[in-house]
């Protein structure tokens, strides 16, 4: 805890700030480099036919890799994986196989974003 003071409307105000984080073991930086096997896990998770789109958190849970490792692999393997044109339900980035065609929902979402001018 870090105690600080400031002046507001001529009065002294004292406040403290506390930063807390709750890291899961998979979110802690890995000591070993990303292997080809890790890349294959991520690619398989995104190409899974049970899901139309996958979020970074979803892939991290399914592969038991850190979020940063999954994000790095998704950035590196853009030849096989594409990012959706519109964000997911809660504004998260979603990914799909590059071979999967753009869905009508993506097109409709893109039109909605264009009309409301809320581009990424």
PAZAPA-4460 file (N, C-alpha, C; in steps of 0.05 Angstrom, whole numbers, plus 32768, in hexadecimal, padded with zeros to 4 digits):
% residues 120
    n_x    n_y    n_z   ca_x   ca_y   ca_z    c_x    c_y    c_z   seq   type   mol
   8011   7FE9   8000   8000   8000   8000   8012   8019   8000     1      X     A
   800A   802C   7FF0   801A   8044   7FED   8009   805C   7FF5     2      X     A
   800F   8069   800C   8000   8080   8015   8009   8099   8007     3      X     A
   7FF6   80A9   7FFE   7FFD   80C2   7FF1   7FEA   80D8   7FFB     4      X     A
   7FF2   80F1   7FF6   7FE0   8107   7FFD   7FE0   811B   7FE6     5      X     A
   7FCA   812A   7FE4   7FC7   813D   7FCF   7FB4   8153   7FD9     6      X     A
   7FB3   8168   7FCA   7FA1   817E   7FD1   7F8A   817F   7FBD     7      X     A
   7F72   8180   7FC8   7F5A   8181   7FB7   7F47   8196   7FC3     8      X     A
   7F40   81AA   7FB3   7F2F   81C0   7FBC   7F3A   81CD   7FD6     9      X     A
   7F54   81D0   7FD7   7F60   81DD   7FEF   7F62   81CB   8007    10      X     A
   7F5A   81B2   8006   7F5B   81A0   801D   7F70   818A   8017    11      X     A
   7F7D   8182   802C   7F90   816B   8029   7F81   8151   8029    12      X     A
   7F87   8141   8015   7F79   8127   8012   7F8F   8112   8013    13      X     A
   7F8B   80FE   8024   7F9D   80E7   8026   7F8F   80CE   801A    14      X     A
   7F9E   80C0   800A   7F94   80A8   7FFE   7FAA   8093   7FFB    15      X     A
   7FA2   807B   7FF6   7FB6   8066   7FF1   7FAE   8056   7FD9    16      X     A
   7FC1   804B   7FCC   7FBC   803A   7FB5   7FC7   801F   7FB9    17      X     A
   7FB9   800B   7FB0   7FC1   7FF0   7FB3   7FBD   7FE2   7F98    18      X     A
   7FD1   7FD5   7F8E   7FCE   7FC6   7F75   7FCF   7FA9   7F7C    19      X     A
   7FBB   7F9A   7F73   7FBA   7F7E   7F78   7FB6   7F70   7F5D    20      X     A
   7FC3   7F59   7F5A   7FBF   7F49   7F42   7FBB   7F2C   7F4B    21      X     A
   7FAB   7F1E   7F3C   7FA7   7F02   7F41   7FB0   7EF3   7F29    22      X     A
   7FC8   7EE9   7F2A   7FD3   7EDB   7F13   7FCF   7EBD   7F17    23      X     A
   7FC7   7EB0   7F01   7FC5   7E93   7F01   7FE0   7E88   7EF9    24      X     A
   7FE6   7E70   7F01   8001   7E64   7EFA   8007   7E66   7EDD    25      X     A
   7FF4   7E62   7ECB   7FFA   7E63   7EAE   8000   7E7F   7EA4    26      X     A
   7FF8   7E94   7EB4   7FFD   7EB0   7EAC   8018   7EBA   7EB4    27      X     A
   8026   7EAB   7EC5   8040   7EB3   7ECE   8054   7EAD   7EB7    28      X     A
   8066   7EBF   7EB2   8078   7EBC   7E9B   8086   7EA0   7E9C    29      X     A
   8086   7E94   7E85   8092   7E7A   7E82   80B0   7E7D   7E80    30      X     A
   80BE   7E69   7E8B   80DB   7E6A   7E89   80E6   7E5C   7E70    31      X     A
   80D6   7E4B   7E65   80E0   7E3D   7E4D   80D4   7E4A   7E34    32      X     A
   80E2   7E49   7E1D   80D8   7E55   7E05   80C0   7E46   7DFA    33      X     A
   80B1   7E53   7DE8   809A   7E46   7DDB   80A4   7E31   7DC8    34      X     A
   809A   7E19   7DC9   80A3   7E04   7DB8   808F   7E00   7DA1    35      X     A
   8097   7DEF   7D8E   8086   7DE9   7D77   806D   7DDA   7D81    36      X     A
   8070   7DCB   7D97   805A   7DBC   7DA2   8045   7DD0   7DAE    37      X     A
   804F   7DE5   7DBA   803D   7DFA   7DC4   802D   7E07   7DAD    38      X     A
   803C   7E0D   7D98   802F   7E19   7D80   801A   7E06   7D75    39      X     A
   8020   7DED   7D74   800D   7DD9   7D6A   7FF4   7DD8   7D7C    40      X     A
   7FF7   7DDA   7D96   7FE0   7DDA   7DA8   7FCE   7DF2   7DA3    41      X     A
   7FDA   7E09   7D9F   7FCB   7E22   7D9B   7FBC   7E20   7D80    42      X     A
   7FCA   7E17   7D6C   7FBE   7E15   7D51   7FA6   7E01   7D52    43      X     A
   7FAB   7DEA   7D5F   7F95   7DD6   7D62   7F7D   7DE1   7D71    44      X     A
   7F82   7DF1   7D86   7F6C   7DFD   7D95   7F5C   7E10   7D85    45      X     A
   7F69   7E20   7D74   7F5B   7E34   7D64   7F4C   7E25   7D4D    46      X     A
   7F58   7E10   7D42   7F4C   7E02   7D2C   7F36   7DEE   7D35    47      X     A
   7F32   7DEB   7D4F   7F1E   7DD9   7D5A   7F03   7DDF   7D4E    48      X     A
   7EF6   7DCB   7D41   7EDC   7DD0   7D34   7EC5   7DD5   7D48    49      X     A
   7ECA   7DD0   7D61   7EB5   7DD5   7D75   7EB0   7DF3   7D7A    50      X     A
   7EC4   7E03   7D71   7EC2   7E20   7D76   7EC5   7E2F   7D5B    51      X     A
   7EB3   7E43   7D57   7EB6   7E53   7D3F   7ECD   7E67   7D43    52      X     A
   7ECF   7E73   7D5B   7EE4   7E86   7D61   7EEF   7E7F   7D7D    53      X     A
   7F08   7E87   7D81   7F15   7E82   7D9B   7F21   7E9C   7DA5    54      X     A
   7F1F   7EA1   7DC0   7F2C   7EB7   7DCC   7F48   7EAF   7DD6    55      X     A
   7F58   7EC2   7DDC   7F73   7EBB   7DE7   7F70   7EAC   7E01    56      X     A
   7F5E   7EB6   7E12   7F5A   7EA8   7E2C   7F50   7E8C   7E29    57      X     A
   7F3E   7E88   7E16   7F33   7E6D   7E11   7F49   7E5A   7E07    58      X     A
   7F5A   7E63   7DF5   7F70   7E52   7DEB   7F84   7E4D   7E02    59      X     A
   7F89   7E61   7E12   7F9C   7E5D   7E28   7F91   7E48   7E3C    60      X     A
   7F77   7E48   7E41   7F6B   7E34   7E53   7F6D   7E18   7E47    61      X     A
   7F66   7E16   7E2D   7F66   7DFC   7E20   7F82   7DF0   7E1C    62      X     A
   7F96   7E01   7E19   7FB1   7DF7   7E14   7FC3   7DF7   7E2D    63      X     A
   7FB9   7E04   7E42   7FC8   7E06   7E5B   7FE3   7E15   7E57    64      X     A
   7FE1   7E2A   7E46   7FF8   7E3B   7E41   7FF1   7E57   7E4C    65      X     A
   8006   7E68   7E4F   8001   7E83   7E59   7FF3   7E93   7E43    66      X     A
   7FE5   7EA7   7E4C   7FD7   7EB9   7E39   7FEA   7EC7   7E26    67      X     A
   8001   7ECF   7E31   8015   7EDD   7E20   8021   7ECA   7E0B    68      X     A
   8025   7EB1   7E13   8030   7E9D   7E00   801C   7E98   7DEA    69      X     A
   8003   7E96   7DF0   7FEE   7E91   7DDC   7FEC   7EA9   7DCA    70      X     A
   7FED   7EC1   7DD5   7FEC   7EDA   7DC5   8003   7EDB   7DB2    71      X     A
   801B   7ED4   7DBB   8033   7ED4   7DAA   8031   7EC0   7D93    72      X     A
   8026   7EA9   7D99   8023   7E94   7D84   800E   7E9D   7D70    73      X     A
   7FF8   7EA9   7D79   7FE4   7EB2   7D67   7FEE   7EC9   7D54    74      X     A
   7FFF   7EDA   7D5F   800B   7EEF   7D4F   801E   7EE3   7D3A    75      X     A
   802D   7ECF   7D42   8041   7EC3   7D30   8035   7EB2   7D1A    76      X     A
   801F   7EA5   7D20   8013   7E92   7D0D   7FFB   7E9E   7CFE    77      X     A
   7FFE   7EB6   7CF4   7FE9   7EC3   7CE5   7FE4   7EB6   7CC9    78      X     A
   7FF6   7EA4   7CC2   7FF2   7E95   7CA9   7FDC   7E80   7CAB    79      X     A
   7FD7   7E77   7CC4   7FC2   7E63   7CC9   7FAA   7E6E   7CD8    80      X     A
   7FAF   7E83   7CE7   7F9A   7E8D   7CF9   7F95   7EAA   7CF3    81      X     A
   7F7B   7EB2   7CF3   7F74   7ECE   7CEE   7F65   7ED9   7D06    82      X     A
   7F68   7EF3   7D0A   7F58   7F00   7D1F   7F3E   7F08   7D13    83      X     A
   7F28   7F05   7D22   7F0E   7F0C   7D18   7F0D   7F2A   7D12    84      X     A
   7EFC   7F31   7CFF   7EF9   7F4D   7CF7   7EEC   7F5E   7D0D    85      X     A
   7EDC   7F51   7D1E   7ECE   7F60   7D33   7ED4   7F52   7D4E    86      X     A
   7ED4   7F61   7D64   7ED9   7F54   7D7E   7EC3   7F41   7D86    87      X     A
   7EC9   7F30   7D99   7EB5   7F1C   7DA3   7EA0   7F29   7DB4    88      X     A
   7E90   7F18   7DC1   7E79   7F21   7DD0   7E80   7F35   7DE6    89      X     A
   7E96   7F32   7DF3   7E9E   7F44   7E09   7EB5   7F57   7E00    90      X     A
   7EB8   7F5B   7DE6   7ECD   7F6D   7DDC   7EE9   7F60   7DDB    91      X     A
   7EEA   7F46   7DDF   7F04   7F39   7DDE   7F0C   7F32   7DC1    92      X     A
   7F26   7F31   7DBC   7F30   7F29   7DA2   7F2A   7F0B   7D9E    93      X     A
   7F20   7F05   7D86   7F19   7EE9   7D80   7F29   7EE0   7D67    94      X     A
   7F2E   7EC7   7D65   7F3F   7EBC   7D50   7F31   7EA3   7D44    95      X     A
   7F37   7E9F   7D2A   7F2C   7E88   7D1C   7F41   7E7E   7D08    96      X     A
   7F3C   7E67   7CFC   7F4E   7E5D   7CE8   7F4C   7E6F   7CCF    97      X     A
   7F63   7E74   7CC3   7F63   7E85   7CAB   7F53   7E78   7C94    98      X     A
   7F51   7E5E   7C95   7F42   7E50   7C80   7F24   7E52   7C84    99      X     A
   7F1B   7E5A   7C9B   7EFE   7E5D   7CA1   7EF5   7E77   7C94   100      X     A
   7EDF   7E76   7C84   7ED6   7E8F   7C77   7ECB   7EA3   7C8C   101      X     A
   7ECA   7EBC   7C84   7EBF   7ED1   7C94   7EA1   7ECC   7C97   102      X     A
   7E96   7ECB   7CAF   7E7A   7EC5   7CB4   7E69   7EDD   7CAF   103      X     A
   7E4F   7ED8   7CAC   7E3C   7EEE   7CA9   7E3A   7EFF   7CC2   104      X     A
   7E3F   7EF3   7CD9   7E3F   7F02   7CF2   7E56   7F16   7CF3   105      X     A
   7E6D   7F0D   7CE9   7E84   7F1F   7CE8   7E7E   7F36   7CD5   106      X     A
   7E73   7F30   7CBE   7E6C   7F45   7CAB   7E58   7F59   7CB7   107      X     A
   7E43   7F4E   7CC5   7E2F   7F5F   7CD1   7E3C   7F70   7CE7   108      X     A
   7E4D   7F64   7CF7   7E5B   7F72   7D0C   7E6D   7F88   7D01   109      X     A
   7E7A   7F82   7CEB   7E8C   7F96   7CDF   7E7B   7FAD   7CD4   110      X     A
   7E64   7FA7   7CC9   7E52   7FBC   7CBF   7E49   7FCE   7CD7   111      X     A
   7E42   7FC1   7CED   7E3A   7FCF   7D05   7E50   7FE1   7D0F   112      X     A
   7E69   7FD7   7D10   7E80   7FE7   7D18   7E84   7FFF   7D05   113      X     A
   7E81   7FFA   7CEC   7E84   800F   7CD8   7E70   8025   7CDB   114      X     A
   7E57   801D   7CE0   7E41   8030   7CE3   7E45   8041   7CFC   115      X     A
   7E4D   8034   7D12   7E50   8042   7D2B   7E6C   804E   7D2E   116      X     A
   7E7E   804A   7D1B   7E99   8055   7D1B   7EA9   804D   7D33   117      X     A
   7EA7   8034   7D3C   7EB7   802B   7D53   7ECB   8016   7D49   118      X     A
   7EDE   801F   7D39   7EF2   800D   7D2F   7F06   8006   7D44   119      X     A
   7F15   7FF0   7D40   7F2B   7FE9   7D52   7F42   7FFB   7D4C   120      X     A
***
